[in-house]
Amino acid sequence: MELIQKEDIQVFANPGVVSRQLLNPDNSQSRRITLTEVRLEPGACQPRHTHERSEQIWYAVRGVGKLLLAEGQEREFRAGDVARFEEGDVHGLENSAQEEFVYISVTAPPIHFGYAYHEKEEKGNEKI
């Protein structure tokens, strides 16, 4: 059994986006997944991107947003929906609503997402 305490969760941020690294190879003995909570303020966007070696599953917890897909396609993504992206699938997200959008991401095999964020907060920091 493994317990990851709040103080061991690293927080990354870009303008309007906060990513809490709930479980990853830095704070867990698991080498199979990364579990992330992502929050987007109204109007915030995660641009289209791919993960060439990892599958990713997103579970929308709160809000309504737009999935940004390949070839300029978009799909509504709202609380209760699940989206799965295979290796190499183009994906991103825009929060076009007036409330915060929150989703949980499972990535396998794991990725350390620090490369994608400008700000790296200390573990357990609640300033964001």
C-alpha positions in Angstrom: 0.0 0.0 0.0 1.2 3.5 -0.8 -0.2 6.8 0.4 0.8 10.0 -1.4 0.3 12.9 1.0 -0.7 16.4 -0.1 2.8 17.6 0.7 4.3 15.2 -1.9 2.1 16.5 -4.8 4.0 18.8 -7.1 2.1 21.7 -8.8 2.9 23.0 -12.3 1.2 26.1 -13.8 0.8 28.0 -17.1 -1.4 31.1 -17.4 -4.9 30.0 -16.5 -3.9 26.3 -16.1 -2.9 24.5 -12.9 -1.7 20.9 -13.0 -1.4 18.9 -9.8 0.8 15.8 -10.3 -1.1 13.4 -8.0 0.9 10.3 -8.8 4.0 10.0 -10.9 7.4 8.4 -10.8 8.7 11.2 -8.7 6.3 10.7 -5.7 5.3 7.0 -6.2 6.8 3.6 -6.7 4.3 3.0 -9.6 6.0 3.0 -13.0 2.8 2.4 -14.9 0.8 5.7 -14.8 0.8 9.4 -14.1 -2.4 10.7 -12.4 -3.0 14.4 -12.8 -5.7 16.9 -11.7 -5.9 19.8 -14.2 -7.8 23.0 -13.6 -8.5 25.6 -16.4 -9.8 29.1 -15.6 -12.5 30.5 -17.9 -10.9 31.2 -21.3 -7.8 29.2 -20.6 -6.4 26.8 -23.2 -4.1 23.8 -23.4 -3.0 23.8 -27.0 -3.2 20.9 -29.3 -0.3 18.4 -28.7 0.5 14.7 -28.9 2.2 12.1 -26.7 4.0 9.7 -29.0 4.5 6.9 -26.5 1.6 7.2 -24.1 -2.1 6.7 -24.0 -4.1 9.3 -22.1 -7.6 9.2 -20.5 -9.4 12.4 -19.3 -12.3 12.4 -17.0 -14.2 15.7 -16.8 -15.1 16.5 -13.2 -16.5 20.0 -13.5 -17.5 22.4 -16.2 -17.9 22.5 -20.0 -15.0 22.8 -22.5 -14.0 22.0 -26.0 -11.7 19.2 -27.0 -9.2 20.4 -29.6 -8.5 17.6 -32.0 -6.7 16.9 -35.2 -7.4 18.8 -38.4 -9.1 21.7 -36.5 -11.9 19.5 -35.2 -13.5 20.3 -31.9 -15.9 18.3 -29.6 -17.8 19.4 -26.5 -16.4 17.9 -23.3 -18.4 18.3 -20.1 -18.6 17.0 -16.5 -19.1 13.2 -16.5 -17.5 12.7 -20.0 -14.5 10.5 -20.6 -12.1 11.0 -23.5 -9.4 8.5 -24.5 -6.5 9.5 -26.7 -4.3 6.8 -28.2 -0.5 7.3 -28.7 0.0 10.0 -31.2 -3.6 11.4 -31.1 -3.8 15.2 -31.4 -5.6 16.6 -28.4 -6.0 19.8 -26.4 -8.6 21.6 -24.4 -10.2 25.1 -24.3 -12.4 26.3 -21.4 -14.9 28.4 -23.2 -17.3 28.5 -20.3 -17.7 31.1 -17.5 -16.7 28.6 -14.7 -13.5 26.7 -13.9 -13.1 23.4 -15.8 -11.5 20.5 -13.9 -10.5 17.1 -15.2 -8.5 14.1 -14.1 -5.9 12.6 -16.5 -4.4 9.1 -16.5 -1.3 8.7 -18.6 0.3 5.3 -19.4 3.1 4.8 -19.5 3.8 7.7 -17.3 5.1 11.1 -18.4 6.7 13.7 -16.2 4.8 16.8 -17.3 7.2 19.5 -15.9 8.5 20.2 -19.4 5.1 21.6 -20.5 4.7 24.2 -17.7 6.4 27.6 -17.1 5.9 27.6 -13.3 6.9 24.8 -11.0 5.7 25.2 -7.4 7.1 23.6 -4.4 5.4 20.3 -3.4 2.2 20.9 -1.4 2.2 24.7 -2.2 -1.3 26.0 -2.1 -0.7 29.5 -3.4 -2.1 28.7 -6.8 
